[in-house]
Amino acid sequence: KMDPNLPLAAAHDVAKRVEDALRAQPDVDDVHTHLEPLEEPVAANDDEDARSDAAQRQRITRLVIDRTGREPRDLRLLRTDRGLVVFVAVVAPAGASLSDAHELASRLEDDIRDTQPHMADVVVHTEP
C-alpha cells in the first residue's frame, strides 16, 4: 500500500524495483505486485476513540493468540474517512507452507472483521 497521491508512474517504479530485486533471487521465476492506495488517516477527536481503540486492540490480540498461540508482533490501528484500518503482523510456524500462512492470514482477517462493520480494511502480515 502506498501514498494515495503518489503518481501511478512513481508507484509502478517502486513496484518494478521490488519485482526486479526478487526476480534476481535464486529459484524465483516471476513476481507480480499488487498496488493499493493507503487510506488517509484522520485525527482522533476524543477520548471515546481512544477507549474504542484500546478495546479493539484487546479484541484483536485475543483473536491472534487464539489462532497462533502468540501475541501479535505488531498491531496498528488507523482511523480513516472510510473507517478503521487494521495492520497486524503475526508469527506463523517457520516450517509452514506459503499456502498455510496465507490461509492463517485470511482466517484472521475474517475473524477481525467479524461483527465490525466500521472496519474499512484489515491487513494481516505473517512472519516466521
C-alpha positions in Angstrom: 0.0 0.0 0.0 1.3 3.4 -1.0 0.5 7.1 -0.6 -2.7 7.6 -2.5 -1.4 10.8 -4.0 1.7 9.1 -5.5 1.5 9.3 -9.3 0.9 5.9 -10.9 4.3 6.1 -12.7 6.1 6.6 -9.4 4.2 3.7 -7.7 5.0 1.5 -10.7 8.7 2.3 -10.5 8.7 1.2 -6.8 6.9 -2.0 -7.7 9.2 -2.7 -10.6 12.3 -2.3 -8.4 10.9 -4.7 -5.8 9.9 -7.2 -8.5 13.3 -6.9 -10.2 15.1 -7.5 -6.9 13.0 -10.5 -6.2 13.5 -12.0 -9.7 17.2 -11.7 -9.1 17.0 -14.3 -6.3 17.7 -18.0 -7.0 14.7 -20.1 -7.7 12.4 -17.1 -8.4 10.8 -17.4 -11.8 8.4 -14.5 -11.8 6.9 -11.9 -9.4 3.8 -9.8 -9.6 2.9 -7.0 -7.2 -0.5 -5.5 -6.4 -0.6 -1.8 -5.7 -3.2 -0.2 -3.5 -3.6 3.2 -2.0 -3.1 3.5 1.7 -6.1 5.1 3.4 -5.6 8.7 4.6 -5.6 8.9 8.4 -7.9 11.3 10.2 -7.2 12.7 13.6 -8.8 11.0 16.7 -11.3 13.5 18.0 -12.0 12.4 21.6 -11.4 10.0 24.4 -14.1 7.8 23.0 -11.9 7.0 20.1 -9.0 6.1 22.4 -11.3 3.8 24.5 -12.6 2.2 21.4 -9.1 1.7 20.0 -8.0 0.1 23.3 -10.9 -2.3 23.2 -10.2 -3.2 19.6 -6.5 -3.8 20.4 -7.5 -6.2 23.2 -10.1 -8.0 21.0 -7.7 -8.4 18.1 -4.8 -9.5 20.4 -7.1 -12.2 21.8 -8.1 -13.4 18.3 -4.4 -13.6 17.3 -3.5 -15.5 20.4 -6.4 -17.9 19.8 -5.2 -18.6 16.2 -1.4 -18.6 16.7 -0.7 -19.1 20.4 1.3 -15.8 20.5 0.6 -12.1 20.7 0.9 -10.0 17.5 4.4 -8.8 16.7 2.9 -5.5 15.6 -0.6 -4.1 15.7 -1.6 -0.7 14.4 -5.0 0.9 14.1 -5.5 3.8 11.6 -8.7 5.8 11.6 -9.7 6.9 8.1 -12.7 8.6 6.5 -13.9 5.2 5.4 -13.4 3.6 8.8 -10.8 1.8 10.8 -7.9 0.1 9.1 -6.0 -2.6 11.0 -2.4 -3.7 10.3 -1.3 -6.7 12.3 1.9 -8.8 12.0 1.6 -12.4 13.3 4.0 -15.3 13.8 3.4 -18.4 11.7 5.4 -21.6 12.1 8.7 -21.3 10.2 8.0 -24.6 8.5 4.5 -23.7 7.4 3.9 -23.6 3.7 3.1 -20.3 2.0 -0.4 -21.6 1.4 -0.9 -22.4 5.1 0.4 -18.9 6.1 -2.0 -17.3 3.6 -4.9 -19.3 5.0 -3.9 -18.2 8.5 -3.9 -14.6 7.4 -7.2 -14.9 5.6 -8.9 -16.5 8.6 -7.5 -13.8 10.9 -8.8 -11.1 8.6 -12.2 -12.7 8.7 -12.1 -13.0 12.5 -11.1 -9.4 13.0 -13.7 -8.1 10.6 -16.5 -10.2 12.1 -19.3 -8.0 13.5 -17.2 -4.9 12.9 -18.9 -3.1 10.1 -16.8 0.1 10.8 -13.6 -1.6 9.6 -12.5 -0.4 6.2 -9.6 -2.8 5.8 -7.6 -5.5 7.7 -4.1 -6.3 6.6 -2.5 -9.4 8.2 1.2 -9.9 7.6 2.6 -13.3 8.5 6.2 -13.8 9.6 8.2 -17.0 10.5 
